Amino acid sequence: MANLIKPTTSWLSPFLRDFMDIDSFFTRDFGDKMMLPFPAVNISETPTSYEVEVAAPGFSKEDLSVKVEDDVLIISAETKEEKKEEEKSYTRREYTYNSFTRSFRLPNNVKEGEIKATYTDGMLKLAMPKVAEEVKRANEIAVV
């Protein structure tokens, strides 16, 4: 961005000065808040299962959806809220909408029909049992 010429901003308010300063605009804290929020996910493996933890505070169990389609685990949540205040001279409505979707390709050794999900204190936990791996035996073929 060194080739861009920065406008003179002495007459602008402090917010607009920061906005016009391209270098600081993209590094400011408020810029991070403008990005879409995706919950943090931890994935671990044990000898018998895969464990997935999704940090999803602010949702209820009814807001969450967990499904498997074409070997893809899809975790999503959606919540909507409307608040309406009526006073003598005005009406104010506020809408809150929050949602996310995360998808993960499942390994071949997951028992899809036995995936368990629990949601406690803002943490969604999934336990995905593994299929016992079959040991392939070497077949000896007689040479005739």
N, C-alpha and C positions, 0 to 999 in steps of 0.2 A: 504494500500500500504506500510505499515511499513515493510513487509517481503521482499520487493524488495531491492536489493542492487543497489545503484546508482553508475554509473561508474564515474571515475575521469574525469572531464571535463575541467581542467585548460588549456589544449592545444586547445580546441575548440573555435570557434568564439562565441560571445555573443548570437547570435540567436540559434546556435546549443546547447549551454549550457542550454538555456531555454527550448529547445525542449527535451533535454535529462532529464531534471528535471521534472519527471512525475507529481509531485504534483502541480507545478506552470503551467505546460502545459495546464491542464484542467481548470485552473482558470483564465488564461490570457484573456484580452479583445479580442485579435484576434481570440480566440477560439469561442467566441460568434458570430463573424461574419461568421464563417464557417457553422453555422447552417442554415437550410433552412428558408428563410424569409416568414412568414405568416403574412398577414395584421391583425391589431387589429380590433376586432369586438365588438360593443356594441349592446346589445339586451334589449329592454324595452317593457313594456306592458302598454297600456292604457285601459280604459273601453271598447273602440270600436275597438282597433287594436293592432297589434304587430309592433314595429319599430326596424329595423336593420340598423346599420351604419357600413360601412366597410371603413377603411382608405386605399385607394389604389392610392397614388400619383404616377405620372409618366406614367399613362395609359390614353388612350383616350376612349371615349364612344364606339368606334368600337372594342377596345381590350377586352371589358367586355362581359361576357355571364351570364345570370341569367335564370335558368330553374327549373321546378319542375318535378321530376320523382318519382313515387311510394311514394308520401307524403314526399319526401326529397327535400329541397331547395338546389340547387347547384349553387354556385357563383364561377366563374373562370375568369381568365384574362391571356392573353398571348401577348407578344410583341417581335418582332425580329427586329434587325437593323444590317446592314452591312456597314462598312466604309472601303473604299479602297483608298489608296494613292499610286501614282506611281511617283517615282523620276527617275533620270537618272540611278542610280546604284542599286535600290532596289524597291520592291513592298511590301507594308504592308497592311494587311487586319485585321480588327478587327470585331468581331462579338459580339453583345450584345443580350442576351436572358433572358427574365424575365417572370415568370409565377407563378400562384398560383391557388389553388382550395380549397374552404371551403364548407362543407356540413352540413346541419342541418335538423333534423327530425322535420317536422311541427306538431303543435298540431292539434287535430281533428277539432277544431272550426275555422280554417282559410278558408276564401273564396279564393281558389286557383286561380280562374279565374279573380280576381280583384286585384291582387298584382301589385303595382305601383313601378317603380324604376326610380330614378333620379341620375345623376352624375354631381357634381359641385365642382370645386376646389379640386380635389383629393379625394372627399368623395362620396361614393356610399350609397344612402339612399333608403331603401325599406319600404313601408307601406303595411302591410298585414291586411286587414279588417277581423274582426271576424264575424262568423255566429251568429245571435241572438240565444241564448240558449233557447231551448224549455223547458218550465216548465212542468214537468210530473204531471198530475193530479192523485190523488188517486181515484181509482175506487172502489166504495163500492159494494161488491157482497152480494146479499141477500141470506140468509141461508133458505132453504126450508125444 
